[in-house]
Amino acid sequence: MTKGTMATDYDAPRKTDEESEDSIEELKNRRNDKNSGKVDEDEVEAAEAFELPGADLSHEELTVRVLPRQQNEFTCASCFLVKHRSQIAKEKNGQFYCVDCAG
């Protein structure tokens, strides 16, 4: 550190000059004000923005081409993902386990 500079505590809360400390009376008045915590929001408008689980997706089309498991692939007996044979970590009772599940 150079002479004349102070260490800065970056974890300390910062206040700007515009922020002034509220008096105890102002804080008490806010606590007693019943509408101080309410937010003006149209509940119907907010609900329209969310898509709920189980929504009707019958009009959607599948755009991914699904291929059957290839000769050089296996299905992991733990995670059930189809992976390349180079990912086999162990075999137990005729079932294969990938490196992610066996590790």
C-alpha positions in Angstrom: 0.0 0.0 0.0 1.1 3.5 -0.7 1.4 6.1 2.0 -1.9 7.9 2.7 -4.3 5.3 1.4 -6.5 3.2 3.6 -7.3 -0.5 3.2 -10.7 -1.1 1.6 -13.1 -3.6 3.1 -14.9 -5.0 0.1 -17.3 -7.1 2.2 -18.6 -4.0 4.1 -22.0 -2.6 2.9 -21.6 0.5 0.9 -23.8 3.6 1.2 -24.0 6.5 -1.3 -24.3 10.1 -0.4 -28.0 10.0 -1.4 -28.7 7.4 1.2 -29.5 8.9 4.5 -30.3 7.2 7.7 -34.0 7.2 8.5 -35.1 8.5 11.9 -36.7 6.1 14.4 -40.0 7.9 13.9 -40.0 7.4 10.1 -39.2 3.7 10.6 -42.1 3.3 13.2 -44.5 5.0 10.8 -43.5 2.7 7.9 -44.0 -0.3 10.1 -47.5 0.8 11.1 -48.5 1.6 7.5 -50.5 -1.3 6.3 -49.9 -0.7 2.5 -46.2 -0.3 2.7 -45.4 -3.9 1.8 -48.0 -4.3 -0.9 -47.0 -4.5 -4.6 -49.2 -3.4 -7.4 -49.4 -6.3 -9.8 -52.1 -7.7 -11.8 -52.3 -11.4 -10.8 -54.0 -12.5 -14.0 -51.4 -10.8 -16.2 -48.6 -12.4 -14.2 -50.2 -15.8 -14.4 -50.5 -15.7 -18.2 -46.7 -15.5 -18.5 -46.2 -18.9 -16.9 -46.6 -22.2 -18.7 -48.0 -24.8 -16.3 -46.8 -28.4 -16.2 -49.2 -30.7 -18.0 -50.1 -28.0 -20.5 -51.6 -29.2 -23.8 -48.7 -29.7 -26.2 -50.6 -31.7 -28.8 -50.0 -29.0 -31.4 -46.2 -29.3 -31.1 -44.2 -31.4 -33.6 -41.2 -33.5 -32.9 -38.3 -32.1 -34.8 -35.6 -34.5 -33.6 -34.8 -37.6 -35.6 -34.5 -40.6 -33.2 -32.1 -43.4 -34.2 -32.1 -46.9 -32.7 -29.0 -48.0 -30.7 -26.1 -48.7 -33.0 -23.7 -51.7 -33.0 -21.0 -49.6 -31.4 -23.2 -48.3 -28.6 -24.5 -49.7 -25.3 -27.1 -48.7 -22.7 -25.7 -48.1 -19.2 -27.4 -50.2 -16.6 -27.3 -47.4 -14.1 -28.1 -44.1 -15.8 -29.8 -45.8 -18.9 -28.1 -43.5 -21.3 -26.9 -44.8 -24.7 -23.2 -44.3 -25.0 -20.3 -45.3 -27.2 -18.6 -48.7 -26.4 -15.4 -46.7 -25.5 -17.3 -45.5 -22.4 -17.7 -49.0 -20.9 -16.1 -49.0 -17.4 -17.2 -52.4 -16.2 -19.5 -55.3 -16.9 -21.4 -57.1 -14.2 -23.8 -60.0 -14.9 -24.1 -59.1 -18.6 -24.9 -55.5 -17.9 -22.6 -52.7 -18.8 -21.8 -49.5 -16.8 -20.4 -46.3 -18.2 -17.4 -44.5 -16.8 -19.6 -41.8 -15.2 -21.6 -44.3 -13.2 -18.8 -46.7 -12.3 -16.4 -43.9 -11.2 
